[in-house]
């Protein structure tokens, strides 16, 4: 019985840590960010497209 409780606690901790990692990854790189950047990079007034 005690071993089952320990296994359950370990699995719960692993899933909680995995959930936190996924949540942080999604917050830091929203799926629309790369699309917005690629659209901005194609415009002529974007700083990366200006010629000096």
Secondary structure, DSSP 4 states (H G I P E B T S, - for coil): -HHHHHHHHHHHHHHHHHHHHHHHHHHHS-HHHHHHHHHHHHSTTSGGG---
